[in-house]
Amino acid sequence: GGSGHEPLHGGFVGAGMLDAAAPGEVFTSPVPDQILAATKAVDGGAGVVHIVKNYTGDVMNFQMAAELAGEDGVTVETVLVDDDVAVEDSTWTAGRRGTGATLFVEKIAGALAEEGGSVQDVAAIGRRVNEASGSFAVALTACTTPAAGKPGFDLPEDEMEVGVGIHGEPGRRREKLQPAKQIAATAVESILTAKPLERGDRAIVMVNALGGTPLIELYLLYGHVAALLGDAGVQIVHNLVGNYVTSLDMAGMSVTILKADDEMIRLWEAPVNTPGLRWGA
């Protein structure tokens, strides 16, 4: 996908995760020739899985590249990530936007690929992870793209964008700044409404900075998220807190919750060694 979301995707290339990333210009899809070159470079004969966030340009260009790869004898399966529960059918997407769950898909599908799973099985676990995930983001400032040199939208100092997209797309609404506890409640409630979890369910949870949020604020937010899920009877088995799927310099955060089964947890715990994610290796 497009650049500007670092460490996604290039920071997750390595053992146990991605074999390649095809970065486009900032917030712009890579072109089909570039995607095709990456696909052919990593094909070992078993096929290649494309992990694509649900934005119109990405979907179109990756589909074109997959067709070209197929003509060259490379089997391609595609996992479309559409985990953002805030907005459905916007200017940028048909359906929901792809955001934080992309990392969960890349890690878990990557672990199965590392074990030698078939291209069909790797794609299938990726789709299951996406289906079981929900994300919701809140922004306190707009991001500044290098080409523009100024914030992408105007947001008064005492307001926040609720349900913002990772390219600065509008969310559900704007409202006055709320305490961290209320922001966490809005995010968790929105996710659980769209992707319900029941008492006794297990979850992998990420509180992710959008690029300009101090870690201390993320830890504070995670504490509220953990308390809310605890009250709902949901067990957090693993968590991430930090910058993983960013939006340049945007101040804000997103919450991603994955309802995890035994296989997902096992693959999450498998060793990974990338610049942006590393354990057990």
Secondary structure, DSSP 8 states (H G I E B T S, - for coil): -EESSTTTTGGGBSBTSBS----EEETS---HHHHHHHHHHH--SS-EEEEEES-HHHHHHHHHHHHHHHHTT--EEEEEE--B-S-BS-SS-SSB---THHHHHHHHHHHHHHTT--HHHHHHHHHHHHHTEEEEEEESS--B-TTT-SBSS---TTEEEET--TTS---SEEEE---HHHHHHHHHHHHHHHS---TT-EEEEEEEE-BS--HHHHHHHHHHHHHHHHHTT-EEEEEEEEESS--TTB-EEEEEEEE--HHHHHHHHS-EE-SS-EE--
